[in-house]
Amino acid sequence: MLFKDIVGQEEVKERLIKSVRDDRIAHAQLFVGQPGTGKLALAIAYAQYIACKNRSETDSCGTCPACLKYQKLIHPDLHFVFPVNEVKSEGESDKSSGKGSDTYIGVWRENLLNSPYFTEQHWYSVLGIENKMGIISTGEASEVIKKISLKSYESEFKVMIIWLPERLHISAANRLLKLIEEPPGKTAFLLVTEDQERIIGTIQSRTQIVKIPPINREDIAQALVTRYDLSPQKSHDISRVANGDFQSAVSLAIDNNASPNFALLCDLLRLCYAKNVLSLLNWVDAIVKLNRERQKDFIIYSLRIIRESFMLNLGLDDIVYIAGEEEEFSKNFSPFINGKNVVKIYDELNMAMLHITRNGNAHIIFTDLTMKLVKLINKL
């Protein structure tokens, strides 16, 4: 992957390139940023630049043997670790999974080559585990140790890219601590996270933080014009709504898809407005079947839509970051999200998030939330 193929992030690219040219490649780096900012793509382009035999001052050459293998993600000194979720085979411990990253490396490469901006939930849907939480197991950590202990095959550096280290099992994280702190010479760990706070502090303290900001709106708009043949006006509209997330921008450009949480939230708000308690209990039964990560994702999404609805209620359309079905629904529902209830609605959603995070009983949490929302949404 070439730096030039990544949307925006010019300052980050310059810093990464400079670290290679100055021979100051940190042995462990943590790429931190929100979804859709190109963190994973930057890590791969950085690794390719390190391996390139004919690198320029701005990018890899793209034609040397190392680059050709990197562009297919098959270079023998490039390794990936990512969360999966498999049923354990008989005799395996609770801390390990029956299969790890190597089992799915073909699917991973295909998905990554198609678009490096994909989300965690998209990856789980590719694996067919939408309602489960991915994990990087202790067994996977053992494989990392084994791979890193080997000599590099072709390049000067071995590179281990760990996507979503926040999904490391605690035993796996502790097992990798010493290796991340003191890896063999000419080894680079590139950790790519969307939730830095969930990574254990001992790992964070052993890495150099590389913050990846939201992508500039102009860069997103330009990419939509050149890559998807959109008009400049539509591209600018989409880039505003995407708010720094290129994957969201692409989704809006291609099919204007709403979030998978959209239908779930619409049902909740409509039932609350109608005070349909029996149907709300059925709604609760449906959401508690999702795993806790999906439940938290739903709450985060709900907070965003409530915020946008309130902005629409105030007539502040210029700072509203939704479009399509989401925008249409929010406009229709915005009269019921007002100064009298918006703060309390936020408080209740945040309280539900806190209790879910602390492994509270999901059925009780969402039942309580829905009953309170009935009162708040119908508040005059």
C-alpha positions in Angstrom: 0.0 0.0 0.0 1.4 3.4 -1.0 1.0 6.6 1.1 -0.4 8.3 -2.0 -3.4 5.9 -2.0 -4.4 7.0 1.5 -6.9 9.8 1.7 -5.5 12.9 3.4 -3.4 12.6 6.6 -0.4 14.4 5.0 1.1 15.5 8.3 1.0 11.9 9.7 2.5 10.6 6.5 5.4 13.1 6.7 6.1 12.1 10.3 6.2 8.4 9.5 8.4 8.9 6.5 10.8 11.1 8.5 11.2 8.5 11.2 12.4 6.0 8.5 14.7 8.4 6.7 16.2 9.5 10.1 16.6 5.8 11.1 14.4 6.4 14.2 11.8 3.7 13.8 10.3 3.0 17.2 10.0 -0.7 18.0 6.4 -0.4 19.2 3.9 2.2 18.0 0.2 2.7 18.8 -1.9 4.2 16.0 -4.9 5.8 17.6 -7.9 7.3 15.9 -11.6 7.1 15.3 -13.0 4.6 12.7 -12.6 5.6 9.0 -9.5 7.7 9.5 -7.1 5.3 7.7 -5.1 4.0 10.7 -4.7 0.5 9.4 -3.8 1.7 5.9 -1.2 4.1 7.3 0.4 1.3 9.3 0.6 -0.9 6.2 2.0 1.9 4.0 4.5 2.7 6.7 5.6 -1.0 6.9 6.0 -1.1 3.1 8.0 2.1 3.2 10.4 0.5 5.7 10.8 -2.5 3.5 11.0 -0.7 0.1 14.4 -1.0 -1.6 14.0 2.2 -3.7 12.0 4.5 -1.5 11.8 8.2 -2.4 11.5 11.1 0.0 7.7 10.9 -0.2 6.7 7.3 -0.8 7.6 3.7 -1.6 8.6 2.9 -5.1 5.8 0.5 -5.7 7.8 -1.6 -8.1 10.6 -3.4 -6.2 10.1 -7.0 -5.1 9.3 -6.0 -1.5 6.7 -3.4 -2.6 5.0 -5.9 -5.0 4.6 -8.4 -2.2 3.4 -5.8 0.3 0.8 -4.6 -2.2 -0.6 -8.1 -2.1 -0.1 -8.3 1.6 2.0 -11.5 1.2 5.5 -10.3 2.2 7.0 -13.0 4.5 8.2 -10.4 7.0 4.7 -8.8 7.4 2.5 -10.4 10.0 -1.1 -9.6 11.1 -3.0 -10.3 14.2 -6.7 -9.4 14.4 -9.7 -10.5 16.6 -11.7 -13.6 15.7 -14.2 -15.6 17.6 -14.3 -19.4 17.3 -15.8 -22.2 19.3 -13.1 -24.0 21.2 -12.2 -27.5 20.3 -12.4 -30.3 23.0 -9.5 -30.1 25.3 -8.6 -26.4 24.7 -8.5 -24.0 27.6 -10.9 -21.2 28.1 -8.2 -18.7 27.4 -7.6 -19.9 23.8 -9.6 -20.1 20.7 -9.8 -23.0 18.4 -8.6 -20.9 15.5 -6.6 -17.7 15.1 -5.6 -15.0 12.6 -3.6 -17.4 10.4 -6.8 -19.4 9.7 -8.5 -16.3 8.3 -5.5 -14.6 6.7 -6.9 -15.2 3.1 -10.2 -13.6 4.0 -8.4 -10.8 5.9 -6.2 -10.0 2.9 -9.2 -10.0 0.5 -11.2 -7.7 2.8 -8.2 -5.4 3.4 -7.3 -5.1 -0.3 -11.0 -4.3 -1.1 -10.9 -1.4 1.4 -8.6 -0.7 4.4 -11.2 1.6 6.0 -13.5 -1.2 7.1 -15.0 -1.2 10.6 -14.8 -3.8 13.4 -18.5 -4.7 12.9 -18.0 -5.1 9.2 -15.1 -7.5 9.9 -17.3 -9.6 12.2 -20.0 -9.7 9.6 -17.4 -11.1 7.1 -16.6 -13.8 9.6 -20.3 -14.5 10.3 -20.1 -13.5 14.0 -22.1 -10.3 14.0 -23.6 -11.0 17.4 -20.4 -12.1 19.0 -17.3 -10.2 20.3 -14.0 -10.9 18.6 -11.0 -11.7 20.7 -7.2 -12.1 20.4 -6.5 -15.2 22.4 -3.6 -16.4 24.5 -2.9 -19.0 21.8 -2.6 -16.1 19.3 -0.1 -14.4 21.6 2.0 -17.6 21.5 2.0 -17.5 17.7 3.2 -13.9 17.8 6.1 -14.8 20.1 7.0 -17.7 17.8 6.9 -15.6 14.6 8.9 -12.7 16.1 11.6 -15.1 17.3 12.4 -16.1 13.8 14.9 -14.3 11.6 13.5 -12.0 8.9 13.3 -13.6 5.5 13.9 -10.8 3.0 13.6 -7.4 4.6 15.8 -5.7 7.3 12.7 -5.4 9.5 10.0 -7.8 10.7 6.7 -6.0 11.1 3.8 -7.2 13.3 0.6 -5.3 12.8 -2.0 -5.9 15.6 -5.4 -4.6 14.7 -7.6 -3.7 17.6 -5.3 -4.6 20.5 -8.1 -3.6 22.8 -9.5 -7.1 22.0 -6.5 -8.8 23.5 -7.5 -11.3 26.2 -5.9 -10.1 29.4 -3.7 -13.2 29.5 -2.6 -12.6 25.9 -1.8 -9.0 26.7 0.3 -9.9 29.7 2.1 -12.5 27.7 3.1 -10.0 25.0 4.3 -7.3 27.4 7.9 -8.2 27.6 8.1 -8.8 23.8 6.6 -5.4 23.0 9.0 -3.8 25.5 12.1 -5.5 24.3 11.5 -7.2 20.9 14.4 -8.7 18.9 16.4 -6.2 16.9 14.9 -4.8 13.7 11.3 -5.6 14.8 8.4 -3.2 14.7 5.1 -3.7 16.5 2.4 -1.5 14.9 -0.8 -1.6 17.1 -3.9 0.0 15.5 -6.7 0.9 17.9 -10.0 2.7 18.0 -10.4 2.6 21.8 -7.1 3.5 23.5 -8.6 3.5 26.9 -9.4 -0.2 26.8 -5.8 -1.2 26.2 -4.1 -2.1 29.4 -1.8 0.6 30.7 1.3 -1.5 30.7 1.1 -2.0 27.0 0.3 1.7 26.3 3.3 2.7 28.3 5.5 0.6 26.1 4.4 2.2 22.8 5.0 5.4 21.0 1.6 7.0 20.4 0.8 8.1 16.8 -2.5 10.0 16.8 -4.5 9.9 13.6 -7.0 12.8 13.4 -10.2 12.8 11.5 -9.7 13.2 7.7 -10.0 16.8 6.5 -13.3 17.4 4.7 -11.7 18.8 1.6 -9.6 15.6 1.3 -12.6 13.4 1.6 -14.5 15.5 -0.9 -11.7 15.4 -3.4 -11.3 11.6 -3.0 -15.1 11.1 -3.7 -14.8 13.2 -6.9 -11.8 11.3 -8.2 -12.6 7.8 -7.1 -16.4 7.7 -7.3 -17.1 10.3 -10.0 -19.4 12.4 -7.8 -20.1 16.0 -8.4 -18.2 18.5 -6.3 -21.3 19.7 -4.5 -22.5 16.2 -3.6 -19.0 15.3 -2.5 -18.8 18.3 -0.2 -22.2 17.5 1.3 -21.2 13.9 2.0 -17.8 15.0 3.4 -19.6 17.2 5.9 -21.9 14.4 7.0 -19.0 11.9 7.2 -17.2 14.1 9.7 -13.7 12.8 9.1 -14.7 9.1 8.5 -13.9 8.0 4.9 -15.7 4.7 5.3 -18.9 6.5 6.2 -18.4 8.8 3.2 -18.0 5.9 0.8 -21.2 4.2 2.2 -23.1 7.4 1.6 -21.6 7.8 -1.9 -22.4 4.3 -3.0 -25.8 3.4 -1.5 -26.6 6.0 1.2 -26.9 3.2 3.8 -28.0 4.1 7.3 -26.3 2.4 10.3 -27.5 -1.1 11.1 -28.6 0.5 14.4 -31.0 2.8 12.6 -34.0 0.5 12.4 -33.5 -0.5 16.1 -33.5 3.1 17.2 -36.5 4.1 15.1 -38.5 1.3 16.6 -37.5 2.3 20.1 -38.4 6.0 19.7 -41.7 5.4 17.9 -42.8 2.9 20.5 -41.8 5.3 23.3 -43.8 8.0 21.7 -46.8 5.7 21.3 -46.4 4.5 25.0 -46.6 0.9 23.7 -45.3 -0.9 26.7 -45.9 -4.4 25.5 -44.1 -3.8 22.2 -41.3 -2.1 24.1 -40.8 -5.3 26.2 -40.5 -7.2 22.9 -37.9 -4.6 21.8 -35.9 -5.2 24.9 -36.0 -9.0 24.3 -34.5 -8.3 20.9 -31.7 -6.1 22.0 -30.6 -8.3 24.9 -29.8 -11.0 22.4 -27.0 -8.9 21.0 -23.6 -9.1 22.6 -22.5 -6.3 24.9 -20.3 -4.6 22.3 -23.3 -4.3 19.9 -25.4 -3.0 22.8 -22.8 -0.3 23.6 -22.5 0.5 19.9 -26.3 1.0 19.8 -26.2 3.4 22.7 -23.3 5.4 21.2 -25.3 5.6 17.9 -28.4 6.7 19.8 -26.5 9.5 21.5 -25.4 10.7 18.1 -28.8 10.7 16.6 -30.3 12.4 19.7 -27.7 15.1 19.3 -28.5 15.6 15.6 -32.2 15.7 16.3 -31.7 18.4 18.9 -29.6 20.4 16.4 -32.3 20.1 13.8 -34.8 21.2 16.5 -32.7 24.3 17.0 -32.5 25.0 13.3 -28.7 24.4 13.2 -28.7 22.3 10.0 -25.1 23.4 9.2 -23.6 21.4 12.0 -25.8 18.3 11.5 -23.8 15.2 10.4 -26.4 12.8 9.1 -28.1 12.3 5.7 -30.6 10.1 3.9 -33.0 8.1 6.1 -31.3 9.2 9.3 -31.8 12.8 8.4 -35.4 12.4 7.3 -36.3 10.5 10.5 -34.5 13.0 12.7 -36.2 15.9 11.1 -39.6 14.3 11.7 -38.8 13.4 15.3 -36.8 16.5 16.2 -39.9 18.3 17.8 -39.8 15.7 20.6 -36.1 16.2 21.3 -36.0 19.6 22.9 -34.5 21.7 25.7 -36.8 20.2 28.2 -35.7 16.6 27.8 -32.5 16.4 25.8 -30.1 16.5 28.8 -32.1 13.9 30.7 -32.2 11.6 27.7 -28.5 11.9 27.4 -28.1 11.2 31.1 -30.2 8.0 30.9 -28.4 6.7 27.8 -25.0 7.4 29.4 -26.1 5.6 32.6 -27.3 2.6 30.6 -23.8 2.6 28.9 -22.1 2.6 32.3 -24.2 -0.3 33.6 -23.6 -2.3 30.4 -19.9 -1.7 30.6 -19.9 -2.9 34.2 -21.7 -6.1 33.1 -25.0 -5.3 34.6 -28.1 -7.3 33.7 -28.9 -6.1 30.2 -32.6 -7.0 30.4 -33.0 -4.9 33.5 -30.9 -2.0 32.1 -32.8 -1.7 28.8 -36.2 -2.2 30.4 -35.5 0.6 32.8 -34.1 2.8 29.9 -37.2 2.3 27.8 -39.7 3.1 30.6 -37.8 6.3 31.3 -37.6 7.3 27.7 -41.4 6.9 27.4 -41.8 9.6 30.1 -39.1 11.9 28.7 -40.2 11.8 25.0 -43.7 12.6 26.0 -42.7 15.4 28.3 -44.4 18.6 27.4 
